[in-house]
Amino acid sequence: MSGRGPTAPGPAATVGAIALNTFREAIRDRVLYLLLAFALLVIGAGRFLALLTVGDEEKIVKDLGLSAVSIFGLLTAVFVGVSLVFKEIEKRTVLTLLVHPVHRWQFVAGKYAGLATVLLVNTGLMGAVLSLLVVLRGGAPGPVAIGIVMIFVELLVVAAFAVLFSSFTNPILAAVGTVAVYVAGHLSWSFDLLKRRLPEGAARVACDAARAIVPNLDRLDVKAEAVHALPIAPARVALGIAYGAAYALAVLVLACAVFSRRDFE
């Protein structure tokens, strides 16, 4: 016998274990089930709403369905994400966890990976129901599937901000900040409009800075094309996914850096 002790798990295994535990905790949350059930109900109601309105039934189902996936995905990211790190600090359980050979960046990365898994499952379920409704209406599910993928990438960016805010503030402020990023990300075009109306000076510089910092979520929005069955260039999808993944990674790295500097004493 060599007499060596048990080998410490590698970084990937540690992050995976934290992610799995985070996922298990999240799926036990009743609020999460209520959100998912309500989202599925709204998607299903789109079929009946289409019968009562004037217009293309398939387009109405896809429009309402994709909007429901996006909004309820956002609510999931906010309700689950803003308390991921904060509740561990509030309950002081983070002190026990970090006593073990777990680096702080692994803790944050694991929490984010768990949240991303929750979003993947929820988005996948909602997307499957919506695709089934579209197929039953005789439509092609391909554009809807692309729209769902891009919504998921968008939610990964939003979730990264939720974890970032959760790492240094309380859930209420974190929720406000996360929603503000989501809204500003879909209004990024307005920074150029505002800049033209402002005089030269610090105000214009602030507009440029805001546009550079706030994610341009419109780059990930293909709902209009999916609803109207317009062609979606593969290059646009690939660049959008790369942009969203890079942005989410950058925000996650910032969250790890912020959490590493926190004092829990």
Secondary structure by P-SEA (a helix, b strand, c coil): ccccccccccaaaaaaaaaaaaaaaaaacaaaaaaaaaaaaaaaaaaaaaaaccccaaaaaaaaaaaaaaaaaaaaaaaccccaaaaaaaaccccccccccccaaaaaaaaaaaaaaaaaaaaaaaaaaaaaaaaaacccaaaaaaaaaaaaaaaaaaaaaaaaaaacccaaaaaaaaaaaaaaaaaccaaaaaaaaccccaaaaaaaaaaacccccccccaaaaaaacccccaaaaaaaaaaaaaaaaaaaaaaaaaaaacccc
